[in-house]
Amino acid sequence: MSALLLVAALAGLGLGLSLIFIAVYLIRFCCCRPPEPPGPKSPPPGGGCVTWSCIAALLVGCAGIGIGFYGNSETSDGVSQLSSALLHANHTLSAIDHLVLETVERLGEAVRTELTSLEEVLAQRTELVAAARGARRQAEAVAQQLQGLAFWRGVPLSPLQVAEDVSFVEEYRWLAYVLLLLLELLVCLFTLLGLAKQSKWLVIVMTVMSLLVLVLSWGSMGLEAATAVGLSDFCSSPDTYILNLTQEETGLDSDILNYYFLCNQAVSNPFQQRLTLSQRALANIHSQLQGLEREAVPHSTPVQEPLLSLEETLNMTEGNFHQLVALLHCRGLHKDYGAALRGLCEDALEGLLFLLLFSLLSAGALATALCSLPRAWALFPPSDDYDDTDDDDPFNPQESKRFVQWQSSI
């Protein structure tokens, strides 16, 4: 954290040095000029170079604005990819919780109704009652094993909330940069217009605005540099940091987190034992129901209806179980994890570097323009302030001079 603050402080130091340099340059220009010789004024030597250097600096600033728009778009794309990956991961985790809850509820309902009815109907046949009770125990065992598969239930960290927070911050960041880019574009264009029309008041106003945009550019450069350094450090080895942070925030076992974040053959599936026991229990229930159907249905018609209902519940449970096996595999969540890292460490980091280049070009161009503009407007003709006055206006200095000459001739 201290390193990031140091990087941001360097931008503040750069701003201070640039302001001191501009102030010293302008003080020297205003206070240390040699007195003008009497007679008609002639343009000082090098005046054209000053104007053209100012124009060149503003054009460099306009090129930097184009780079800034591209960087802002790339950063937004990377953050959008991060938000989409988080939303997809939240959908997967919610689907796991929903399937587990639905399956456990169906098995519990089957134990309370159909299996209880079978035991009552088959009360006279001890061996069939034992088979029905065995199916009951197997169903309860499956429900107990499945409840341990909903590993994200009750976890305080929600990917959906993280995605919403990231999108909220990104929306205002994108808007702030668009406004900054448009402000600098307007300053550059109106400054060029003022130089072209040799309008002192417009150049003076744009000089003040250039100073404001210069401060904003150095401030954004500090934020971009600190963020880029922190993000590049994070992207150099993200797995360990994310594992530790997620374990701290969620309290999940490291085996589960390693399985989904690493997803390689060296890490075994932490739910494999539960899945195997559940699959065996479902197969045992299926075989026991088939035995009850062979033995009891020919002798007792009331047994057929609960058996059919149990088979339907068992089929739906097996279907949900296969979906759970696919969702619990590390491929899906690890793919979302990889997409989030690519969006953050490729597109977003690239966009930050382009924004950093924009801020650097902007600061250099505006500092050059601030040094050149006072010398440029000093070259403007004195009649600039009266170009828009009416020739018949008695307060026009030229008209007043002609009026005095006319009175003296009378």
C-alpha positions as CSV (number, residue, x, y, z in Angstrom):
1,M,0.0,0.0,0.0
2,S,2.9,2.4,0.8
3,A,4.4,1.7,-2.6
4,L,1.1,2.7,-4.3
5,L,0.9,5.9,-2.2
6,L,4.5,6.6,-3.3
7,V,3.6,6.2,-6.9
8,A,0.6,8.6,-6.5
9,A,2.8,11.0,-4.6
10,L,5.2,11.1,-7.6
11,A,2.4,12.5,-9.7
12,G,1.8,15.1,-7.1
13,L,5.5,16.0,-7.2
14,G,5.3,16.2,-11.0
15,L,2.4,18.6,-10.7
16,G,4.1,20.8,-8.2
17,L,7.3,21.0,-10.3
18,S,5.4,21.8,-13.5
19,L,3.5,24.5,-11.8
20,I,6.7,26.0,-10.3
21,F,8.3,25.9,-13.7
22,I,5.4,27.5,-15.4
23,A,5.2,30.2,-12.7
24,V,9.0,31.0,-13.0
25,Y,8.8,31.1,-16.7
26,L,5.8,33.5,-16.8
27,I,7.3,35.7,-14.1
28,R,10.5,35.9,-16.1
29,F,8.6,36.6,-19.3
30,C,6.4,39.4,-17.7
31,C,9.0,41.1,-15.4
32,C,12.3,40.6,-17.1
33,R,11.5,41.9,-20.6
34,P,13.7,44.7,-21.9
35,P,12.1,48.0,-22.5
36,E,10.6,48.5,-25.9
37,P,12.3,51.2,-28.0
38,P,10.2,54.2,-29.0
39,G,8.7,54.3,-32.4
40,P,6.5,52.0,-34.3
41,K,6.2,48.5,-32.8
42,S,7.7,45.7,-34.7
43,P,7.0,42.0,-33.9
44,P,9.7,40.5,-31.8
45,P,11.9,37.9,-33.4
46,G,10.8,34.3,-33.0
47,G,7.1,35.2,-32.6
48,G,6.0,32.8,-35.3
49,C,7.9,29.9,-33.6
50,V,6.1,30.6,-30.3
51,T,2.7,30.4,-32.0
52,W,3.5,27.3,-33.9
53,S,5.0,25.6,-30.9
54,C,1.8,26.3,-29.0
55,I,-0.2,24.9,-31.9
56,A,2.0,21.8,-32.1
57,A,1.5,21.2,-28.4
58,L,-2.2,21.5,-28.7
59,L,-2.2,19.0,-31.6
60,V,-0.2,16.6,-29.5
61,G,-2.8,17.0,-26.8
62,C,-5.6,16.2,-29.3
63,A,-3.7,13.0,-30.3
64,G,-3.5,12.2,-26.6
65,I,-7.2,12.6,-26.3
66,G,-7.8,10.0,-29.0
67,I,-5.5,7.6,-27.1
68,G,-7.5,8.4,-23.9
69,F,-10.8,7.5,-25.5
70,Y,-9.3,4.2,-26.7
71,G,-7.8,3.4,-23.2
72,N,-11.1,4.3,-21.5
73,S,-13.0,1.9,-23.9
74,E,-10.5,-0.9,-23.3
75,T,-10.7,-0.5,-19.5
76,S,-14.4,-0.5,-19.6
77,D,-14.4,-3.7,-21.7
78,G,-12.1,-5.4,-19.3
79,V,-14.2,-4.5,-16.3
80,S,-17.4,-5.6,-18.1
81,Q,-15.7,-9.0,-18.8
82,L,-14.9,-9.3,-15.1
83,S,-18.6,-8.5,-14.2
84,S,-19.9,-11.0,-16.7
85,A,-17.7,-13.7,-15.3
86,L,-18.8,-13.0,-11.8
87,L,-22.5,-13.1,-12.8
88,H,-22.0,-16.4,-14.6
89,A,-20.2,-17.8,-11.5
90,N,-23.1,-16.6,-9.3
91,H,-25.5,-18.3,-11.6
92,T,-23.6,-21.6,-11.3
93,L,-23.4,-21.4,-7.5
94,S,-27.1,-20.5,-7.3
95,A,-28.0,-23.4,-9.6
96,I,-26.1,-25.8,-7.3
97,D,-27.9,-24.6,-4.3
98,H,-31.3,-24.8,-6.0
99,L,-30.7,-28.3,-7.3
100,V,-29.6,-29.5,-3.9
101,L,-32.5,-27.9,-2.1
102,E,-35.0,-29.3,-4.6
103,T,-33.6,-32.8,-4.5
104,V,-33.5,-32.9,-0.8
105,E,-37.0,-31.7,-0.5
106,R,-38.3,-34.3,-3.0
107,L,-36.5,-37.1,-1.2
108,G,-37.9,-35.9,2.2
109,E,-41.4,-35.8,0.8
110,A,-40.9,-39.3,-0.6
111,V,-39.8,-40.6,2.8
112,R,-42.7,-39.0,4.6
113,T,-45.4,-40.1,2.2
114,E,-44.8,-42.9,-0.3
115,L,-42.3,-45.0,1.8
116,T,-44.5,-44.6,4.9
117,S,-47.5,-45.7,2.9
118,L,-45.6,-48.7,1.6
119,E,-44.6,-49.8,5.1
120,E,-48.3,-49.5,6.2
121,V,-49.6,-51.5,3.2
122,L,-46.9,-54.2,3.5
123,A,-47.1,-54.5,7.3
124,Q,-48.1,-58.1,7.0
125,R,-45.0,-59.1,5.1
126,T,-41.9,-58.6,7.1
127,E,-39.3,-59.1,4.4
128,L,-41.0,-56.4,2.2
129,V,-41.3,-54.0,5.1
130,A,-37.5,-54.5,5.7
131,A,-36.9,-53.7,2.0
132,A,-39.1,-50.5,2.3
133,R,-37.2,-49.4,5.4
134,G,-33.9,-50.1,3.6
135,A,-35.0,-47.8,0.8
136,R,-36.0,-45.2,3.5
137,R,-32.5,-45.3,5.0
138,Q,-30.9,-45.0,1.6
139,A,-33.0,-42.0,0.7
140,E,-32.2,-40.3,4.0
141,A,-28.5,-41.0,3.4
142,V,-28.7,-39.5,-0.1
143,A,-30.4,-36.4,1.3
144,Q,-27.7,-36.1,3.9
145,Q,-24.9,-36.5,1.4
146,L,-26.5,-34.0,-1.0
147,Q,-26.8,-31.3,1.6
148,G,-23.0,-31.2,1.9
149,L,-22.7,-30.3,-1.8
150,A,-24.2,-26.8,-1.4
151,F,-20.9,-25.5,-0.3
152,W,-21.7,-21.8,-1.1
153,R,-24.9,-21.7,1.0
154,G,-24.6,-19.2,3.8
155,V,-21.4,-17.7,2.6
156,P,-21.4,-13.9,3.2
157,L,-19.4,-13.2,0.0
158,S,-21.8,-12.9,-3.0
159,P,-20.4,-12.8,-6.6
160,L,-23.5,-11.0,-7.6
161,Q,-22.9,-8.2,-5.1
162,V,-19.3,-7.9,-6.1
163,A,-20.3,-7.7,-9.8
164,E,-22.9,-5.0,-9.0
165,D,-20.3,-3.0,-6.9
166,V,-17.7,-3.3,-9.7
167,S,-20.2,-2.2,-12.4
168,F,-21.3,0.8,-10.2
169,V,-17.8,2.1,-9.7
170,E,-16.9,1.5,-13.4
171,E,-19.9,3.4,-14.6
172,Y,-18.9,6.5,-12.8
173,R,-15.2,6.0,-13.6
174,W,-16.0,5.8,-17.4
175,L,-18.3,8.9,-17.2
176,A,-15.6,10.9,-15.3
177,Y,-13.0,10.1,-18.0
178,V,-15.3,10.9,-20.8
179,L,-16.0,14.3,-19.2
180,L,-12.3,14.9,-18.7
181,L,-11.5,14.0,-22.3
182,L,-14.3,16.2,-23.7
183,L,-13.2,19.1,-21.4
184,E,-9.6,18.9,-22.7
185,L,-10.8,18.5,-26.3
186,L,-12.9,21.7,-26.0
187,V,-10.0,23.5,-24.4
188,C,-7.6,22.5,-27.2
189,L,-10.1,23.4,-29.9
190,F,-11.1,26.8,-28.5
191,T,-7.4,27.6,-27.8
192,L,-6.7,26.9,-31.5
193,L,-9.6,29.0,-32.5
194,G,-8.4,31.9,-30.3
195,L,-5.0,31.7,-31.9
196,A,-6.5,31.6,-35.3
197,K,-8.7,34.6,-34.7
198,Q,-6.1,36.4,-32.5
199,S,-8.7,36.8,-29.8
200,K,-7.1,37.8,-26.5
201,W,-10.1,37.2,-24.3
202,L,-10.7,33.7,-25.7
203,V,-7.0,32.8,-25.3
204,I,-7.0,34.2,-21.7
205,V,-10.0,32.1,-20.7
206,M,-8.6,29.0,-22.3
207,T,-5.3,29.6,-20.5
208,V,-7.1,29.5,-17.2
209,M,-9.0,26.4,-18.3
210,S,-5.7,24.8,-19.4
211,L,-4.3,25.3,-16.0
212,L,-7.4,23.5,-14.5
213,V,-7.1,20.6,-17.0
214,L,-3.4,20.4,-16.2
215,V,-4.1,19.8,-12.5
216,L,-6.8,17.2,-13.4
217,S,-4.4,15.5,-15.8
218,W,-1.7,15.1,-13.2
219,G,-4.3,13.9,-10.7
220,S,-5.6,11.3,-13.1
221,M,-2.0,10.3,-13.9
222,G,-1.4,9.6,-10.2
223,L,-4.5,7.4,-9.9
224,E,-3.7,5.5,-13.1
225,A,-0.1,4.9,-12.2
226,A,-1.0,3.6,-8.7
227,T,-3.7,1.4,-10.1
228,A,-1.6,0.1,-12.9
229,V,1.3,-0.8,-10.6
230,G,-1.0,-2.5,-8.1
231,L,-2.9,-4.4,-10.9
232,S,0.3,-5.5,-12.6
233,D,1.7,-6.8,-9.2
234,F,-1.6,-8.6,-8.6
235,C,-1.6,-10.1,-12.1
236,S,1.9,-11.5,-11.8
237,S,0.6,-14.1,-9.3
238,P,-3.1,-13.8,-8.7
239,D,-3.9,-17.3,-7.5
240,T,-2.3,-17.2,-4.1
241,Y,-3.7,-13.8,-3.3
242,I,-7.3,-14.7,-4.4
243,L,-7.2,-18.0,-2.6
244,N,-6.2,-16.3,0.7
245,L,-8.7,-13.5,0.3
246,T,-11.5,-15.8,-0.6
247,Q,-10.8,-18.1,2.3
248,E,-10.7,-15.2,4.7
249,E,-14.0,-13.8,3.4
250,T,-15.9,-17.0,3.0
251,G,-14.4,-19.4,5.6
252,L,-14.4,-22.3,3.0
253,D,-12.0,-25.2,3.2
254,S,-8.8,-24.7,1.2
255,D,-9.4,-28.0,-0.6
256,I,-12.6,-26.7,-2.2
257,L,-11.0,-23.4,-3.2
258,N,-7.8,-25.1,-4.6
259,Y,-10.0,-27.4,-6.6
260,Y,-11.9,-24.6,-8.3
261,F,-9.2,-22.0,-8.6
262,L,-6.4,-24.4,-9.8
263,C,-8.5,-27.1,-11.5
264,N,-5.7,-29.5,-12.4
265,Q,-5.1,-33.2,-11.9
266,A,-2.9,-32.6,-8.9
267,V,-6.0,-31.4,-6.9
268,S,-8.8,-34.0,-6.4
269,N,-12.5,-33.3,-6.3
270,P,-13.4,-32.6,-2.6
271,F,-17.0,-33.8,-3.3
272,Q,-16.1,-37.0,-5.0
273,Q,-16.8,-39.2,-2.0
274,R,-20.2,-37.7,-1.4
275,L,-21.0,-38.1,-5.1
276,T,-19.9,-41.7,-5.1
277,L,-21.9,-42.6,-2.0
278,S,-25.0,-40.8,-3.3
279,Q,-24.8,-42.6,-6.6
280,R,-24.5,-46.0,-4.9
281,A,-27.4,-45.2,-2.6
282,L,-29.6,-44.2,-5.5
283,A,-28.7,-47.4,-7.3
284,N,-29.6,-49.4,-4.1
285,I,-32.9,-47.6,-3.9
286,H,-33.6,-48.4,-7.5
287,S,-32.9,-52.1,-7.1
288,Q,-35.0,-52.3,-3.9
289,L,-37.9,-50.6,-5.6
290,Q,-37.6,-53.1,-8.5
291,G,-37.7,-56.0,-6.0
292,L,-40.7,-54.6,-4.2
293,E,-42.4,-54.2,-7.6
294,R,-41.8,-57.8,-8.5
295,E,-42.8,-59.2,-5.1
296,A,-45.6,-57.0,-3.9
297,V,-47.5,-55.7,-7.0
298,P,-48.9,-59.1,-8.1
299,H,-50.3,-59.7,-4.6
300,S,-51.4,-56.2,-3.6
301,T,-52.8,-53.6,-5.9
302,P,-52.5,-50.6,-3.4
303,V,-48.7,-51.0,-3.6
304,Q,-48.5,-50.0,-7.2
305,E,-49.4,-46.3,-6.8
306,P,-46.8,-45.4,-4.2
307,L,-44.2,-47.4,-6.1
308,L,-44.9,-45.5,-9.3
309,S,-44.6,-42.2,-7.4
310,L,-41.3,-43.3,-5.9
311,E,-39.9,-44.3,-9.3
312,E,-40.8,-40.9,-10.7
313,T,-39.2,-39.2,-7.7
314,L,-36.1,-41.4,-8.1
315,N,-35.8,-40.6,-11.9
316,M,-36.0,-36.8,-11.2
317,T,-33.5,-37.2,-8.4
318,E,-31.1,-39.0,-10.7
319,G,-31.6,-36.3,-13.3
320,N,-30.8,-33.6,-10.7
321,F,-27.8,-35.6,-9.5
322,H,-26.3,-35.7,-13.0
323,Q,-26.7,-32.0,-13.3
324,L,-25.0,-31.5,-10.0
325,V,-22.1,-33.7,-11.1
326,A,-21.6,-31.4,-14.1
327,L,-22.0,-28.2,-12.2
328,L,-19.7,-29.2,-9.4
329,H,-16.9,-30.1,-11.8
330,C,-14.2,-27.4,-11.7
331,R,-14.3,-26.7,-15.4
332,G,-17.2,-24.2,-15.3
333,L,-16.2,-22.1,-12.3
334,H,-12.5,-22.2,-13.3
335,K,-13.5,-20.9,-16.8
336,D,-15.3,-18.0,-15.2
337,Y,-12.2,-17.4,-13.0
338,G,-10.0,-17.4,-16.1
339,A,-12.3,-15.0,-17.9
340,A,-12.3,-12.6,-15.0
341,L,-8.5,-12.6,-14.8
342,R,-8.2,-12.0,-18.6
343,G,-10.6,-9.1,-18.4
344,L,-8.8,-7.6,-15.5
345,C,-5.2,-8.4,-16.4
346,E,-5.3,-7.9,-20.1
347,D,-8.0,-5.5,-21.3
348,A,-8.3,-3.4,-18.2
349,L,-4.5,-3.2,-17.6
350,E,-3.9,-2.3,-21.3
351,G,-6.6,0.4,-21.0
352,L,-5.0,1.8,-17.9
353,L,-1.6,2.0,-19.7
354,F,-3.2,3.9,-22.6
355,L,-4.9,6.2,-20.1
356,L,-1.6,6.8,-18.4
357,L,-0.1,7.7,-21.8
358,F,-3.0,10.1,-22.4
359,S,-2.4,11.8,-19.1
360,L,1.3,12.1,-19.7
361,L,0.8,13.6,-23.2
362,S,-1.9,15.9,-21.9
363,A,0.2,17.2,-19.0
364,G,3.2,17.9,-21.3
365,A,1.1,19.5,-24.0
366,L,-0.8,21.7,-21.6
367,A,2.4,22.8,-19.8
368,T,3.9,23.8,-23.1
369,A,0.8,25.6,-24.1
370,L,0.7,27.5,-20.8
371,C,4.2,28.7,-21.4
372,S,3.6,29.7,-25.0
373,L,0.1,31.3,-24.8
374,P,1.2,34.5,-23.0
375,R,3.9,35.1,-25.5
376,A,1.5,34.3,-28.3
377,W,-1.2,36.8,-27.2
378,A,1.5,39.4,-26.7
379,L,2.0,39.2,-30.5
380,F,-1.7,40.0,-31.3
381,P,-2.3,43.4,-32.8
382,P,-3.6,46.1,-30.4
383,S,-6.8,46.6,-32.4
384,D,-7.9,43.1,-31.5
385,D,-10.1,44.4,-28.7
386,Y,-12.0,46.7,-31.0
387,D,-12.6,44.5,-34.0
388,D,-16.2,44.0,-33.0
389,T,-17.1,47.7,-32.3
390,D,-19.3,49.7,-34.6
391,D,-17.6,52.5,-36.6
392,D,-20.4,54.9,-35.8
393,D,-20.1,54.2,-32.0
394,P,-19.0,57.5,-30.3
395,F,-17.1,55.4,-27.7
396,N,-15.0,53.8,-30.4
397,P,-11.5,55.2,-29.9
398,Q,-11.0,55.6,-33.7
399,E,-14.3,57.5,-34.0
400,S,-13.4,59.7,-31.0
401,K,-10.0,60.6,-32.6
402,R,-11.7,61.6,-35.9
403,F,-14.3,63.7,-34.0
404,V,-11.5,65.6,-32.2
405,Q,-9.7,66.3,-35.5
406,W,-13.0,67.5,-37.0
407,Q,-13.5,69.9,-34.1
408,S,-10.0,71.3,-34.4
409,S,-10.4,71.9,-38.1
410,I,-13.5,74.0,-37.4
